[in-house]
Amino acid sequence: MKADIEKAIATVEKLTKEIAELEEDISTWNGDIKAATKVREQERADYDKTHADYSESVDALERAIAVLKKEDFDRKQAALLQVSSQPLIPQSAKDTINAFLQQDPELLAVNAPEANAYEFQSGGIIEMLDKLLDKFVEERNQLEKEEMNAKHAYDMLVQDLKASVAQATQDRDEKAEFKAETLQAKADAQQDLQDTTTTRDADMKYLEDLTATCEQKSSDFENRQ
């Protein structure tokens, strides 16, 4: 019984240490999930903002290109100003647009040479906007691919971490259950030991009393003889 109790104590100590290690791992992995999620949310927010900027710039460029190919000077001005207000448009392109807009289309309309120059510059503006449009569409596509890859990497990481947490939680619960069973077995063994020791002590006392009685009766018998 003492050996069983000592074995139970050693088992409980070992299980207590293992459970503590598993709980520490679970806490660490849950912290990793939380940190990764926070980073992912920030990445997504940055992506949404940048993607919106690209989409607005692409829309503005497409509208401006369509308007520039027509002869509505007022709409050209509004469309180009919309392009120029986009944060992704480089400063050099903004300067070119502003210089183009500073020309007076009404004067150009009655002056053939300058009107031709205006139309030539208009063609140059369209070519510049076409290049910017292609560039922004390509960069937006690349941004979308990077976002998709980042989300996939995050999903895989969280999946692995959650699987580790689930396995560790199961192991911890099983060890905790076995620890409880071992503690109960130890308590039962201690109770059995106490009961057995009490019975033994009582038996030893009974034996001592019986032996003394026998010795006394034997002595008395000899004296009577």
C-alpha positions in Angstrom: 0.0 0.0 0.0 2.8 2.4 0.8 4.4 1.6 -2.6 1.1 2.3 -4.3 0.8 5.6 -2.5 4.4 6.6 -3.4 3.8 5.7 -7.0 0.6 7.7 -7.1 2.4 10.8 -5.6 5.1 10.5 -8.3 2.5 10.1 -11.0 0.5 13.2 -9.8 3.7 15.3 -9.7 4.5 14.3 -13.3 1.0 14.9 -14.5 0.9 18.3 -12.8 4.1 19.4 -14.6 2.9 18.1 -18.0 -0.5 19.8 -17.5 1.2 23.1 -16.7 3.4 22.9 -19.8 0.3 22.1 -22.0 -1.6 25.1 -20.5 1.4 27.3 -21.2 1.5 26.1 -24.8 -2.2 26.7 -25.2 -1.9 30.2 -23.9 1.1 30.9 -26.2 -0.7 29.6 -29.3 -3.9 31.5 -28.5 -1.7 34.6 -28.1 -0.1 33.9 -31.5 -3.6 33.6 -33.1 -4.7 36.9 -31.5 -1.5 38.6 -32.7 -1.7 37.2 -36.2 -5.3 38.2 -36.4 -4.5 41.7 -35.4 -1.8 41.9 -38.1 -4.1 40.5 -40.7 -6.8 43.0 -39.8 -4.4 45.8 -40.3 -3.1 44.3 -43.5 -6.7 44.0 -44.8 -7.5 47.6 -43.8 -4.4 48.8 -45.6 -5.3 46.7 -48.6 -8.9 48.0 -48.7 -7.7 51.6 -48.6 -5.0 51.1 -51.3 -7.4 49.0 -53.5 -10.0 51.7 -53.2 -7.5 54.4 -54.2 -6.5 52.3 -57.3 -10.1 51.7 -58.2 -11.0 55.3 -57.9 -8.0 56.3 -60.0 -8.8 53.7 -62.7 -12.4 54.9 -62.9 -11.3 58.6 -63.1 -8.7 57.7 -65.8 -11.3 55.7 -67.8 -13.8 58.6 -67.7 -11.2 61.2 -68.5 -9.9 59.2 -71.5 -13.5 58.7 -72.8 -14.3 62.4 -72.4 -11.0 63.6 -74.0 -11.8 61.7 -77.1 -14.9 64.0 -77.5 -15.1 67.7 -78.1 -16.7 68.8 -74.8 -14.1 71.1 -73.3 -16.0 71.7 -70.1 -16.4 68.0 -69.4 -12.7 67.5 -70.3 -11.7 70.0 -67.6 -13.9 68.4 -65.0 -12.7 64.9 -65.9 -9.0 65.9 -65.8 -9.4 67.8 -62.5 -10.9 64.6 -61.1 -7.9 62.6 -62.3 -5.5 65.2 -60.9 -7.1 65.0 -57.5 -6.4 61.3 -57.1 -3.6 60.6 -54.6 -1.9 57.9 -56.7 -1.4 60.2 -59.8 2.3 61.2 -59.9 3.1 64.9 -59.6 4.6 65.0 -63.1 1.3 63.9 -64.6 -0.6 66.4 -62.5 1.7 69.2 -63.8 1.1 68.1 -67.3 -2.7 68.1 -66.8 -2.6 71.5 -65.1 -0.6 73.0 -68.0 -3.1 71.5 -70.4 -6.0 72.9 -68.5 -4.5 76.4 -68.4 -5.0 76.8 -72.1 -8.2 78.6 -73.2 -10.2 76.3 -75.5 -12.4 79.3 -76.7 -9.4 81.2 -78.1 -8.0 78.0 -79.5 -11.3 77.4 -81.3 -10.8 80.5 -83.6 -7.1 80.1 -84.0 -6.3 77.1 -86.3 -2.6 76.7 -85.6 -3.0 76.9 -81.8 -6.1 74.7 -82.0 -4.1 72.1 -83.8 -1.5 72.4 -81.0 -4.3 72.0 -78.5 -5.5 68.9 -80.2 -1.9 67.6 -80.3 -1.5 68.1 -76.6 -4.9 66.5 -76.1 -3.6 63.4 -77.8 -0.5 63.5 -75.7 -2.6 63.7 -72.6 -4.7 60.7 -73.7 -1.5 58.7 -74.3 -0.2 59.6 -70.9 -3.5 58.7 -69.3 -3.6 55.4 -71.2 -0.2 54.5 -69.8 -1.2 55.4 -66.3 -4.4 53.4 -66.7 -2.4 50.3 -67.7 0.0 50.8 -64.9 -2.7 51.2 -62.3 -4.6 48.2 -63.5 -1.5 46.1 -63.4 -0.5 47.3 -59.9 -4.1 46.7 -58.7 -4.0 43.1 -60.0 -0.7 42.6 -58.3 -2.1 44.0 -55.1 -5.0 41.6 -55.3 -2.7 38.7 -55.7 -0.6 39.7 -52.8 -3.7 40.1 -50.6 -4.9 36.7 -51.7 -1.5 35.1 -50.8 -1.4 37.0 -47.4 -4.9 35.8 -46.5 -4.0 32.2 -47.5 -0.9 32.3 -45.4 -2.9 33.7 -42.4 -5.6 31.0 -42.8 -3.0 28.2 -42.9 -1.2 29.6 -39.9 -4.4 30.0 -37.8 -5.5 26.5 -38.9 -2.2 25.0 -37.7 -2.3 26.9 -34.4 -6.0 26.0 -33.8 -5.2 22.4 -34.5 -2.3 22.5 -32.0 -4.5 24.2 -29.4 -7.2 21.5 -29.9 -4.7 18.7 -29.5 -3.1 20.2 -26.5 -6.4 20.9 -24.9 -7.4 17.3 -25.4 -4.1 16.0 -24.0 -4.5 18.4 -21.0 -8.0 17.3 -20.3 -7.0 13.6 -20.5 -4.1 14.1 -18.2 -6.3 16.1 -15.8 -8.8 13.3 -15.7 -6.1 10.7 -15.1 -4.6 13.0 -12.4 -8.0 13.1 -10.6 -8.3 9.3 -10.9 -4.8 8.9 -9.5 -5.5 11.3 -6.6 -8.6 9.3 -5.8 -6.7 6.1 -6.0 -4.0 7.6 -3.6 -6.7 8.7 -1.2 -8.3 5.2 -1.3 -4.9 3.6 -0.7 -4.2 6.0 2.2 -7.6 5.1 3.7 -6.9 1.4 3.2 -3.5 1.8 4.8 -5.0 3.6 7.8 -7.7 1.0 8.2 -5.2 -1.9 7.8 -2.8 -0.3 10.2 -5.6 0.2 12.8 -6.6 -3.4 12.4 -3.1 -4.6 12.7 -2.5 -2.5 15.8 -5.7 -3.9 17.3 -4.7 -7.4 16.4 -1.3 -6.9 17.9 -2.8 -5.6 21.2 -5.2 -8.5 21.2 -2.3 -10.9 20.7 -0.3 -9.2 23.5 -3.3 -9.4 25.8 -4.0 -13.0 24.9 -0.4 -14.0 25.4 -0.3 -12.3 28.8 -3.5 -14.0 29.8 -2.2 -17.4 28.7 1.1 -16.8 30.5 -0.9 -15.8 33.6 -3.1 -18.9 33.4 -0.1 -21.1 32.9 1.6 -19.6 35.9 -1.5 -20.0 38.0 -1.9 -23.6 36.9 1.7 -24.4 37.9 1.2 -22.8 41.3 -1.9 -24.9 41.8 0.0 -28.0 40.9 
